[in-house]
């Protein structure tokens, strides 16, 4: 994990207006400059996905709210670096 100031929206347990809960900071780089990937979980369907910290406040679930796809993760919820987001089907 990097040494950066906490923001309310990136703290584990934070729930945004679309019922997306922050689970943890992955420590992996995000897809945007100076961003870190976070694991989020939808409070409605329990789908887990990764997103940039700067997107947390407005994220919608890619599974049940037609949100944009999350970053690719492996089975252990480790973000796969330099890989495009998954496409929703």
Number of C-alpha atoms within 10 A of each C-alpha: 8 9 5 6 6 8 9 11 18 25 16 15 15 16 21 16 11 16 18 25 25 25 19 16 20 18 14 17 18 22 17 11 8 10 16 21 28 28 26 29 20 23 14 12 12 14 14 20 23 27 26 24 22 18 14 24 18 13 23 21 24 19 18 12 13 10 13 16 20 25 24 19 18 8 6 6 13 17 24 15 14 11 11 12 16 14 11 11 6
